[in-house]
Amino acid sequence: MYQTLKEEAWEANMEIPRLNLAIYTFGNVSAFDPDKGVFAIKPSGVPYNKLSADSMVLVDLEGKVVEGRLNPSSDTETHRVLYREFSGILGITHTHSPYASGWAQARMAVPVYGTTHADHSPETIPCTLLMSAEAVNNNYELETGNLIVSTFRKQEKDPANMPMVLVSGHGPFTWGKSAAQSVYHAAVLEEVCKMAMFTQMLDPKVQPLPEHLIRKHWERKHGPNAYYGQK
């Protein structure tokens, strides 16, 4: 019944080590089926080379394990919150990739310094506030999801146009219209964070890219008259 969803999640998880986005067990991807109301996610603490489609765990939006013999990822509650609160997303990736995690640990949002960033979002990549002790003691992973959602609401960001976030002191979460696209966004985020770090090292007083360049690069790929790529 869920084999296609499990295979999608497994294939996306296998992209994490291929793209050098995490080592050992430092990350997870999930794939969501909104019609069935369930998502397939990596099992907790299992190395990537030990994974198979059948080792993926199926979880519903209430947090109940629907199918699977292993414990789901420890980040499952974060994924569940994001699927419930951000309509239209069908895949989520969480890694501890070094450049993105570096910005998260520095508790810094990533300004739009160049066109690579602007091609994928016209806005600063947000970084949440540090989680409070009360939230950590409540339900850490669930509160991580709540923190991401509240950050987007306070900053009036659209998760469709900004498919990525840095969780302060922790690391990146990305999402998309499929599990594969969420991994793609994780790779893009890592590269953008790497470029931004080098930019700030070269010029600590650097300013964000002018708005007209940001708009041009965003709209040529995503605007009503987009012309990037093949029709």
N, C-alpha and C positions, 0 to 999 in steps of 0.2 A: 504493500500500500504506500509506503514512504520511500521506496528504494531510490527513485529518481532524486528526491530531496537529499537523501543521505550521500548519494554519489556527488551531487553538486557541492555539498559541504566538504566532503573529503578532498575532492579535487582542488577546491579553493584553499583548504588548509595546507595542502602539499606545495602550493605556490609560496608560502611564507619562507621556508628554507631555501627554495630555489632562487628567490629574489633577495636573499640575505637580509630579511626583515626581522629575523629572530633566530636564536640558537636554542638547542635543547627543547624545552617545553614553553618557551617565553612568548606565547601568543595563541590566538584562537580565532576561528572564523565560524560564523553560523549562516545558514540559509533558511529563509522563511517562506512558508506557504500560507498566505492570508486566507485562502478558501478553507483550508483544513484547520487554520488557527494554531499551527505548530511550527517549530523551527528545529533544524538539525544542527548540532554543535559538537565541537571536538570534546572528547572525554578529558577529564582533569588529569594532568601530570603524565600523560602518555607521550613519549617521543614521537616525532613525525614519522620516522622510519618504521614505527610499529603500528601506524594507523592503517585502517582499511575503511571502506564505505560502511561495512557492517559494524564497525566500532563507534560510529557516530551515535549520539544520543538524541532522541526526540523529546522535546519539552513543549508544553502548551503555554498559553499566555497567562495562565494562573500559576505557573511554576511547577506544574506536576510533570514528572517523567512519564511519557506516554509509551516509549519503547526504548530499549537499550539495556545492556547488562552491566555497563560501567557508570561511574559517577560522571555527570556532566561537568564541563568547565567550571572552575570556581567563579568565573565572570558571568555565568549564565544570567544572574539577576540583572546585571547591567544591560545585557542584550535584550532581555525581556522588557525592561522599562522603555528602551529606545524603540522597539517594535510597537509597543502600545502607544507611545506618545508622538512618534514621527511617522505620519502616514506616508505610504508609498515606498518605504525602504524595504528591500527584500534580502539584504545581506549586510552583515556587520563584521568588521575585522578589528581585532585588538592586538597590537604588538608592543615590543619594547625596543623598537629599532633605535639605534644610538643617537642619530641627529634629532629626530623628533622627540625622543625621551630627554635629550639634553635641554631642549627648549622648555619642555614640561617641568623638568627639575629646576630650571632657572625661573620658572613661573612667569614665562614671557610669551605673549602673543607674537605671531609672526607677521610683520607688515608686508605689504605688496611691494617688494623691491624691484621685481623684474617681470618680464613678459611670461616666463614659464609659470609663475604663480598666477598671473592674470588670466592665462589660458584656461585655468581650472577653477578659479574663483576670483571675483573682482573685489574681494574683501579681505581684511586682516583675518588670519586664522586664529580663532579665539583660544584662550587658555583660561580654564576655570580658576576660581579661587581655591585655596587649600580647604580641604574638608575639615569641618569642626570635629572636636573630640566626641561631642554628643552624637553626631551622625555616624562616626566610625563605630561607636559602641552600639548603635542601633542595628544597622544591617549594612555593612560596608559596601558590598557590591550593589545592592539596591540603591543606596544613597549615592553611589558613583553615577548611576543612571540618572537619578533625580538632579544631581549637580549639573550634569551635562544639559539636561532639559531646561533647568532654570537659567543657566548661562545663556542659552539660545533665546529664551523668552525675554530676559532682561536686556540683551543686546539687540533684540528684534532681528535675529538672523533666521533665514530660511534654510532648513537642513537640505533642501533640494539644491540650493545654490552654494551651500557651504557643507560639503559632505565629510567634514573632518573636524576634530577638536583635540586639544591637548588637555589632559587632566593634570592639574598642578601637582607636582611632586611624584607623578605616576608615569604617564605615557599617553600615546595616541589611541584614539578610536576613530574609525572611518566607516562609511556605509555607502550603499548604492542600490541600484535597481536589480542587482543580483549579487550573489556571494563573490563571484569573480570580479565584478566592478568594485566591490568594497576593497578587495585586495589591490586592485589597480590604484585606487585612491590612496591606500596605505603606502604604496611605492612612490606615488607622486608626492605625497606629503613628506616622505623621507628625503626625497631629492630636493624639494623646495626648502626644507629646513637646513639641509646641507649648504645650499647656495646662499641662503640668508645669513648663516653663520659666517661664511667666508666674506660676504659683503660687509658685515659689521666689523669683522676683524680688519679688513682693508681700510674701511672708513667708518669709525665709530660715530661720526656725525651724519652719516648718509640719511637722506630723506626718502620717503616712499615714492614710487613711480608716479608721475603726473596722471591726473584723472583721465585725460584724453587718451593716453596710451593704454591705461588699464581697460577702459571701455572698449577701445578698438580690439584688443586681443580677446576680451571676453565675448564680445558680440560677433566677431568673425567666426567663432566656434559655436556659440549658443544663442545668438540673437535671431530675430525674425528673418533677417537676410543673411544668415550664416552661409559662408562659402568654403570653409575649411573642409578638406576631405572629399570623398567621392559620394555622389548622389546615388 
